[in-house]
C-alpha cells in the first residue's frame, strides 16, 4: 500500500472532528449567504424593497440573479477551494506521518472560510462597490410600469459589479498572501502583533459582534437562549461528549424558530427551487475588470497580511501540539487556496482554522478533513445550503458567528501585554465607525462636525488599514519605541496622501480636494461656511470641510513623525526612559528565569526566521521549505 494512504486511518475522533469543523464552516456560510443577499441589494435599500413589493414579476429577474451570484458562483467557488485545501492539508499530514513514522497519529490542519477576511470583504468591498454601481438606479425613482424593467436591469448590473469587486479583491489577496508567505518573519518583525490582531478584532467586534447581538435580540424568544448556550458550552467549557456543541446551538435555534414562526414552511418551499445541480462555475468574467482595486486596496493589503500571520501562528500552534508543519508551506498553500476560490467565482478567502490542538485532543486524524471537504462540496454544488438557510433561523446562526468574533477579540487581549490595551481600544474604532456608517449613521444623526471624523476613521475601504496603522503607532508610543513610531507615522502620511487611508479612493490627482464621502453638509441656498468648500453628493450641490483633504492628513502624520524624532533625541540623551521589551523579549526572559514555555507568537517568529536562515545557509531561497518539500 502507498505509504501516504497508510497514514489515512480512521481514528476515534474523526467523526467528532468532522462535525465540529463542518458546522463551524456551515455557520459561517449561512450567515455569509444571508448577508450577501442583503449587501447585493444595497444593504436592503428601502426604495428597492418597495419596488420589489410593488412590481414582483418585473423584479423577479433581479432576485434570480442574486441567487445565481450566491449559489452558482460564490458557494460552489468556496466548495472548490475547500476541496483543494482539505485535500492538500490531508496530504501534508500524511507526508508528516510517513516522515516521522506516526502510523496515522497525525492530525490534519483544520481548514475553512477565513471568517474575519470574508466579513471584511463583504462589508467594506462588496457592499460599497454594489452601492456605488447602483448610483444610476437611485436616479430612476419613482419607478413606474414604464421604467421598472430598466430599474431591475440597473440593480442586476450593480449586484454583478459588487460580486465582481469581491472576486478580484479575493484573487489579489491570494496573490499577496502567496508572496508575503515567503516573508512571514519580516512581517512579524515589522508589524506589532497587537496591531495585526487588533485590525481583525475591529471587524470581529463590529460586524461579527454588534451585528450578531442585534440579530439575536431582534427576536428575543428565539435569539436569547442560543446566544447564552454558546457561552455555556464554549466559554463555560461544558462537555457535550461526541455531540458537536455547534449542533446543539443549531437544534435549539431551529426548534425555537419554528415554534415562534420566525421560520415557516413557505420559506422552505421557496428555497427548494434553489436546491438543484448548480455545477461548477468560474469567476473569470469578474477577473477581467480590475478597476475597483484602487478603491479597496486599503482593505486588501491588511487582510492579506493578517491572513499570512494568522496562518503562521496557527501552524505554530499545531507544532506545539505535536504536529510540526512547515510554516512557509502553510502560508503559501493558504494563499493558493484563496486564488483557487477566486478563479471559481467566490469573493471569500479560506485559511487554516484556529484550534488544531482541540482537534488533536479529540483524537481526530486525517480522515475528518477529507470527509469535511466531500460534504462541503456536495452541499455547495447542489445548493443545499439554501435549504438549510431556510430551515435554520438567523438567530441560530448568529451566536456561532458571535463566538468566532469573541474568540478573535479575546485572542487579541490574551496575546497583548496589558499596557497595550489602550492601543487596542483605539484600533477597534475605525471598524466600529465603518459599521455605524454602513448601517445608516449620517451627518444629521450626529448633528455636528464629529461626523467627518467618523468618516475619516472609516477610510472608504481602508478601515482595517487605519486600525493597523493607528494601533501600531499607539503600541510604539506606549513602548517608547520612537524610531518605529516615526517610521509608522511616515508610512501613515504616505498612505494618506495616496488615499489608502481616510479617503474614498486611491489617487494622487486630487489630494487637495475633498472626496464624496465628506460631502455631507447641507448648505441650502447659502454659500458654504468658513473652512468648507463646494462639492457634489450624488449630483447635488453641498459642502465638505477643507480639513478632510488628503494633504491635511498627511501633514498631521508628518508633524507626529517630527514629534517622535524629538522624543528619540530626548531618549538618546537620557531624558526619557528606554524602550520597553517586546512580547518575544518578555517570553524569552520568563523562559530563562522560570523555564516557562514561550508563546505561540514568539515561537512563530523564531521558527520562520530559522527556516529563512536555513534556506540562505543552503544557498537556496526560502521557498526550499515550501510546496515541493
Buried (B, 14 or more C-beta within 10 A) or exposed (E): EEEBEEBBBEBEBBBBBBBBBBBBBBBBBBBBBBBBBBBBBBBEBEBBEEBBEBBEEBBEBBBEBBBBBBBBBBBBBBBBBBBBBBBBBBBBBBBBBBEEEBEBBBBBBBBBBBBBBBBBBBBBBBBBBBBBBBEEBBEBEEBEEEEBBEBBBBBBBBBBBBBBBBBBBBBBBBBBBBEBBBBBBEBBBBBBBBBBBBBBBBBBBBBBBBBBBEBBEEBEEBBBBBBEBBBBBBEEEEEEEEEBBBBBBBBBBBBBBBEBEBBEEEEBEEBEEBBEEBEBBBBEBBBEEBEBBBBBBBBBBBBBBBBBBBBBBBBBBBBBBBBBBBBBBBBBBBBBBBBBBBBBBBBBBBBBBBBBBBBBEBBBBBBBBBBBBBBBBEBBBBBBBBBBBBBBBBBBBBBBBBBBBBBBBEBBBEBBBEEBEEBBEBBBBBBBBBBBBBEEBEBEEBEEBEBBBBBBBBBBBBBBBBBBBBBBBBBBBBBBBBBBBBBBBBBBBBBBBBBBBBBBBBBEEEBEBBBBBBBBBEEEEEEBEEEBBEBEBEEEEBBBBBBBBBEBBBBBBBEBBEBBBEBBEEBEEEEBEEBEEBBBEBBBEBBEEEEEEBBBBBBBBBBBBEBBEEBEEEEEEBBBBBBEE
